[in-house]
């Protein structure tokens, strides 16, 4: 490694350490357990998981769980990219060392999408139609509420249409990956019989 590269990496590490320290300081001052914002984020994290425990179709838990995990992964990536590019920002976090909003990425959005997928699967309804509905609710109802409450902000020309497209894209990707793995499983079962 050249000296120039090493100096560059050293500076990046210093910036990252400073950012970590700043987030910890900010969180302790404005977003810790003594704030209502913390408890809203905690509710967004805990309540969907409790509801999932009681209402998940346990007979198809692996299918719906795999789908939900896909939503979680791709929504986390999309959310982190947008937040790192400062397209949007979450001023309050459940835990200061995690990027973006763990409450939304890990719990609220994936669980909501899982219930849409479960319902459309059980009732043989058009998944894509209901994906558009849940995506619209998140992009055009939920995010404006977060924005007005000061729990979310948009920057650099980002608008609700952009958020809607991301919500739809995540739901489509999660469904297609789930379908692909279901296809693999069914093909393997057929080949072994």
NORFENGI-V554286 format. One record per residue. N is the residue number from 1. SS is DSSP state (A for helix, B for strand, O for the rest). PSI is psi as a letter, one per 20 degrees, with the letter a starting at -180 (none if undefined). OMEGA is omega in radians with two decimals (NA if undefined). Layout:
BEGIN
n->N ss->SS psi->PSI omega->OMEGA
n->N ss->SS psi->PSI omega->OMEGA
END
This chain:
BEGIN
n->1 ss->O psi->p omega->-3.13
n->2 ss->O psi->r omega->3.13
n->3 ss->A psi->h omega->3.12
n->4 ss->A psi->g omega->3.12
n->5 ss->A psi->g omega->3.14
n->6 ss->A psi->g omega->3.11
n->7 ss->A psi->g omega->3.12
n->8 ss->A psi->g omega->3.12
n->9 ss->A psi->h omega->3.10
n->10 ss->A psi->g omega->3.11
n->11 ss->A psi->g omega->3.09
n->12 ss->A psi->g omega->3.10
n->13 ss->A psi->g omega->3.11
n->14 ss->A psi->g omega->3.11
n->15 ss->A psi->g omega->-3.13
n->16 ss->A psi->g omega->3.12
n->17 ss->A psi->g omega->3.10
n->18 ss->A psi->g omega->3.12
n->19 ss->A psi->g omega->3.11
n->20 ss->A psi->g omega->3.12
n->21 ss->A psi->h omega->3.14
n->22 ss->A psi->g omega->3.11
n->23 ss->A psi->g omega->3.11
n->24 ss->A psi->g omega->3.12
n->25 ss->A psi->g omega->3.13
n->26 ss->A psi->g omega->-3.10
n->27 ss->A psi->g omega->3.13
n->28 ss->A psi->h omega->-3.12
n->29 ss->A psi->h omega->-2.93
n->30 ss->A psi->i omega->-2.98
n->31 ss->O psi->j omega->-3.08
n->32 ss->O psi->a omega->-3.06
n->33 ss->O psi->i omega->-3.13
n->34 ss->O psi->j omega->-3.11
n->35 ss->O psi->q omega->3.09
n->36 ss->A psi->h omega->3.14
n->37 ss->A psi->h omega->3.09
n->38 ss->A psi->g omega->-3.07
n->39 ss->A psi->h omega->3.02
n->40 ss->A psi->g omega->3.12
n->41 ss->A psi->h omega->3.10
n->42 ss->A psi->g omega->3.11
n->43 ss->A psi->g omega->3.09
n->44 ss->A psi->h omega->3.14
n->45 ss->A psi->g omega->-2.98
n->46 ss->A psi->g omega->-3.04
n->47 ss->A psi->g omega->3.11
n->48 ss->A psi->h omega->3.13
n->49 ss->A psi->h omega->3.08
n->50 ss->A psi->g omega->3.11
n->51 ss->A psi->g omega->3.11
n->52 ss->A psi->g omega->-3.13
n->53 ss->A psi->g omega->-3.08
n->54 ss->A psi->h omega->-2.98
n->55 ss->A psi->i omega->3.07
n->56 ss->O psi->p omega->3.04
n->57 ss->O psi->o omega->-3.03
n->58 ss->A psi->h omega->3.11
n->59 ss->A psi->h omega->-3.13
n->60 ss->A psi->k omega->-3.06
n->61 ss->A psi->h omega->-3.13
n->62 ss->A psi->g omega->3.12
n->63 ss->A psi->g omega->-3.09
n->64 ss->A psi->h omega->3.10
n->65 ss->A psi->g omega->3.10
n->66 ss->A psi->g omega->3.09
n->67 ss->A psi->g omega->-3.14
n->68 ss->A psi->h omega->3.10
n->69 ss->A psi->h omega->3.08
n->70 ss->A psi->g omega->3.09
n->71 ss->A psi->g omega->3.14
n->72 ss->A psi->g omega->-3.08
n->73 ss->A psi->g omega->-3.05
n->74 ss->A psi->h omega->3.07
n->75 ss->A psi->h omega->3.09
n->76 ss->A psi->g omega->3.10
n->77 ss->A psi->g omega->-3.11
n->78 ss->A psi->g omega->-3.12
n->79 ss->A psi->g omega->-3.14
n->80 ss->A psi->g omega->3.12
n->81 ss->A psi->g omega->3.13
n->82 ss->A psi->g omega->3.14
n->83 ss->A psi->g omega->3.13
n->84 ss->A psi->h omega->3.09
n->85 ss->O psi->j omega->-3.12
n->86 ss->O psi->k omega->3.01
n->87 ss->O psi->h omega->3.02
n->88 ss->B psi->r omega->-3.00
n->89 ss->B psi->q omega->3.06
n->90 ss->O psi->o omega->-3.09
n->91 ss->O psi->i omega->-3.14
n->92 ss->O psi->p omega->-3.09
n->93 ss->O psi->q omega->3.04
n->94 ss->O psi->h omega->3.13
n->95 ss->O psi->p omega->-2.94
n->96 ss->O psi->h omega->-3.07
n->97 ss->O psi->i omega->3.11
n->98 ss->O psi->p omega->3.14
n->99 ss->O psi->q omega->3.07
n->100 ss->O psi->b omega->-3.08
n->101 ss->O psi->o omega->3.13
n->102 ss->A psi->h omega->-3.11
n->103 ss->A psi->g omega->-3.14
n->104 ss->A psi->g omega->-3.04
n->105 ss->A psi->h omega->-3.03
n->106 ss->A psi->h omega->-2.98
n->107 ss->A psi->f omega->-2.95
n->108 ss->A psi->g omega->-3.10
n->109 ss->A psi->g omega->-3.13
n->110 ss->A psi->g omega->-3.13
n->111 ss->A psi->g omega->3.10
n->112 ss->A psi->g omega->3.12
n->113 ss->A psi->h omega->3.10
n->114 ss->A psi->g omega->3.14
n->115 ss->A psi->h omega->3.05
n->116 ss->A psi->g omega->3.13
n->117 ss->A psi->g omega->3.13
n->118 ss->A psi->g omega->-3.10
n->119 ss->A psi->g omega->-3.13
n->120 ss->A psi->h omega->3.11
n->121 ss->A psi->g omega->-3.09
n->122 ss->A psi->h omega->-3.07
n->123 ss->O psi->j omega->3.12
n->124 ss->O psi->l omega->3.12
n->125 ss->O psi->r omega->-3.13
n->126 ss->O psi->o omega->-3.12
n->127 ss->A psi->g omega->-3.03
n->128 ss->A psi->h omega->3.07
n->129 ss->A psi->g omega->-3.12
n->130 ss->A psi->h omega->3.00
n->131 ss->A psi->g omega->3.10
n->132 ss->A psi->h omega->-3.13
n->133 ss->A psi->g omega->-3.12
n->134 ss->A psi->h omega->3.10
n->135 ss->A psi->g omega->3.11
n->136 ss->A psi->g omega->3.12
n->137 ss->A psi->g omega->3.13
n->138 ss->A psi->g omega->-3.04
n->139 ss->A psi->g omega->-2.98
n->140 ss->A psi->i omega->3.11
n->141 ss->A psi->g omega->-3.05
n->142 ss->A psi->g omega->-3.11
n->143 ss->A psi->g omega->3.05
n->144 ss->A psi->h omega->3.08
n->145 ss->A psi->g omega->3.09
n->146 ss->A psi->g omega->-3.14
n->147 ss->A psi->g omega->-3.12
n->148 ss->A psi->h omega->3.11
n->149 ss->O psi->i omega->-3.13
n->150 ss->O psi->j omega->-3.12
n->151 ss->O psi->i omega->-3.07
n->152 ss->O psi->q omega->3.03
n->153 ss->B psi->q omega->3.10
n->154 ss->B psi->q omega->-3.09
n->155 ss->O psi->r omega->2.98
n->156 ss->O psi->l omega->3.06
n->157 ss->O psi->j omega->3.11
n->158 ss->O psi->p omega->3.11
n->159 ss->O psi->r omega->-3.07
n->160 ss->A psi->h omega->3.07
n->161 ss->A psi->g omega->3.10
n->162 ss->A psi->g omega->3.14
n->163 ss->A psi->g omega->3.12
n->164 ss->A psi->g omega->3.14
n->165 ss->A psi->g omega->3.12
n->166 ss->A psi->g omega->3.11
n->167 ss->A psi->g omega->3.13
n->168 ss->A psi->g omega->-3.12
n->169 ss->A psi->g omega->3.12
n->170 ss->A psi->g omega->3.13
n->171 ss->A psi->h omega->3.11
n->172 ss->A psi->g omega->-3.14
n->173 ss->A psi->g omega->3.14
n->174 ss->A psi->g omega->-3.14
n->175 ss->A psi->g omega->-3.12
n->176 ss->A psi->g omega->3.10
n->177 ss->A psi->g omega->3.09
n->178 ss->A psi->g omega->3.10
n->179 ss->A psi->g omega->3.14
n->180 ss->A psi->g omega->-3.13
n->181 ss->A psi->h omega->3.05
n->182 ss->A psi->g omega->3.08
n->183 ss->A psi->g omega->3.10
n->184 ss->A psi->g omega->-3.11
n->185 ss->A psi->g omega->-3.13
n->186 ss->A psi->g omega->3.12
n->187 ss->A psi->g omega->3.13
n->188 ss->A psi->g omega->3.11
n->189 ss->A psi->g omega->3.11
n->190 ss->A psi->g omega->-3.10
n->191 ss->A psi->h omega->-3.13
n->192 ss->A psi->i omega->-3.13
n->193 ss->O psi->none omega->NA
END
